[in-house]
């Protein structure tokens, strides 16, 4: 074999190896991107809230103004973005009966729910906090995901259900929070529905919740 031919074969082998390595690297990057994006966009399962306010609920309901409930897992990092949007929605609507319902799963001690999220909720004017021990109220309202928000009118009819963020853990104004704000100004003819992006209320939260501020 001539030196020239051997050199060509060597160069060809290096080129093939480089192309293969580059293709493998690209595949790994794309797979990682797909997994992150798929998780951010994955909707939390929802049964569908009752169309009328449950008579057996012990949560406060206003007979003269809108009532807003936001159900939260105290350890869900995604829900910090929910509270950020909730503050914007409630700004200028001090007449709304707004309650943050913190679900404390069975078997956990009292005050377990007083997390960073609890203290963040304390800073939103007009927002009350309630503890839902064992998820009793969450089951009553068929709520399964942290961040799921319900708005009921003075007549007890459901006007809005869903999350307040565009994707999982993302901050910023979006169509869902804008719709919730509009509902507080005027109730729609039929309930508005939006997906919720948050951790399961009665499970351990996902540590990989991605939080992206604007």
Secondary structure, 3 states (H helix, E strand, C coil): CCHHHHHHHHHHHHHHHHHHHHHHHHHHHHHHHHHHHHHHHCCCCCCCCCCECCCCCCCCCCCCCCEEEEEEECCCCCHHHHHHHHHHHHCCCCCCEEEEEEEECCCCCCCCCCCHHHHHHHCCCCEEEEEEECCHHHHHCCCCECCCEEEECCCCEEEEEECCCCCCCECCCCHHHHHHHHHHHCCCCCCEECCCCCCECCCCCCCCCCCECC
